[in-house]
Amino acid sequence: MSAAAEMQNNIAAQLRGMARADIDRIRLIAAVDNWPAMAEAELDRRRALERVQFLQSLTNTELAAVALGDIDLASLARRVWFGLGSP
């Protein structure tokens, strides 16, 4: 089974479970025609949440250094990403 078919089966199972509990929710889901845009908006929200969670993991001193521009977080992340390691 392809990954796409497996995902579709998983989503269908989730919908069937919802339908057993509340068929009106399924009717609402079926009536929406802009799911791709809504899914993209949710992905954007989740990406933003990941960034916020990372910022929350920094100490106040580290966060202040980023805020003041003493640490270029994007540049540092790119160096780590491309395997250049430590500054």
Secondary structure, DSSP 8 states (H G I E B T S, - for coil): --HHHHHHHHHHHHHHHHHHH-HHHHHHHHH---HHHHHHHHHHHHHHHHHHHHHHHS-HHHHHHHHHTSS-HHHHHHHHHTT----
